């Protein structure tokens, strides 16, 4: 399938599959967050995060991350709070849960996190 997503003002086009998507949208809310995880036909992962708004004068805020590895895609799902603490938003966790059902590499990358770089001899 062909996709076209935004990354700030840039447009990213690629062929691949949507592995997972989640939203925090609820009726009556004027702002919400969406996360989508794709795998391109070349095997790269694309994580797309959107802060949506229907408030007059506000615009959607799009960011996209491209990773050659499942580990990199998992890292892209995390957000940092103002204190620098990394965490998964509800939407990121739900998108991951959907993606992990069809992508074994992504599932393994999430279940086994390398917190330090590998040692070289």
C-alpha positions in Angstrom: 0.0 0.0 0.0 1.2 3.6 -0.7 1.3 6.1 2.2 1.9 9.8 2.4 2.6 11.3 5.8 3.8 14.6 7.2 7.0 15.4 9.1 6.7 19.0 10.1 6.5 20.7 6.6 8.0 17.8 4.8 6.0 15.0 3.1 7.2 11.4 3.3 5.9 9.0 0.6 6.6 5.3 0.8 5.1 1.9 0.1 4.6 -0.6 2.9 2.2 -1.7 5.6 0.5 0.0 8.5 1.5 -2.2 11.4 -0.3 -0.4 14.2 -2.3 2.8 14.9 -3.9 4.3 18.0 -5.6 7.5 19.0 -6.6 9.2 22.2 -9.5 10.9 20.5 -12.8 11.0 22.3 -16.0 12.8 21.4 -16.0 16.3 22.7 -12.3 16.6 23.0 -10.6 19.4 21.1 -7.1 18.0 21.2 -5.7 14.5 21.0 -2.7 12.4 20.1 -2.2 9.7 17.4 0.6 7.3 16.7 1.1 5.1 13.7 3.8 2.5 13.0 4.6 1.5 9.4 7.0 -0.9 7.8 8.2 0.1 4.3 8.6 -2.2 1.4 12.4 -1.8 2.0 12.1 -3.0 5.6 12.5 0.4 7.3 10.2 1.4 10.2 8.3 4.7 10.2 6.8 6.0 13.4 4.4 8.9 12.9 3.2 11.0 15.8 0.4 13.6 15.4 -0.9 16.1 17.9 -4.3 16.9 16.5 -6.4 20.0 17.3 -9.7 21.4 16.2 -9.2 24.6 18.3 -9.5 27.6 16.0 -6.0 29.0 15.1 -4.2 25.7 16.0 -2.8 23.3 13.6 -1.9 19.6 13.7 1.7 18.9 14.8 3.3 16.0 12.8 6.6 14.3 13.4 7.9 11.2 11.7 10.9 9.1 12.5 12.5 6.6 10.1 14.5 3.7 11.5 16.4 0.8 9.8 15.9 -1.3 12.9 13.2 -2.5 15.2 15.2 -1.2 18.2 15.3 2.3 16.6 11.6 2.2 16.0 10.9 1.3 19.6 13.1 4.2 20.7 11.1 6.5 18.5 7.9 5.6 20.3 9.1 7.0 23.6 8.4 10.5 24.7 10.3 12.5 27.3 8.6 14.6 30.0 10.0 17.9 31.1 12.2 16.2 33.7 13.8 14.0 31.0 12.0 10.8 31.9 11.2 8.5 29.0 7.8 7.0 28.8 5.3 5.5 26.4 2.1 7.5 25.9 -1.2 5.5 25.8 -1.4 5.9 22.0 2.2 4.7 21.5 1.6 1.7 23.7 -1.6 0.8 21.9 0.0 1.3 18.4 2.9 -0.9 19.5 0.5 -3.6 20.8 -1.1 -3.8 17.4 2.2 -3.8 15.5 3.7 -6.5 17.7 1.0 -8.9 16.6 2.4 -9.0 13.1 6.0 -8.0 13.4 8.2 -10.3 15.5 11.3 -8.1 15.3 9.4 -5.2 16.8 8.0 -7.4 19.5 11.4 -8.8 20.4 13.0 -5.3 20.4 10.4 -4.1 22.9 10.7 -7.1 25.2 14.5 -7.0 25.3 15.8 -3.4 25.7 19.5 -2.7 25.5 20.2 0.2 27.8 23.9 0.3 27.2 25.7 0.0 23.8 27.3 -3.3 23.1 31.0 -3.6 24.0 33.5 -3.9 21.2 36.6 -6.0 21.6 
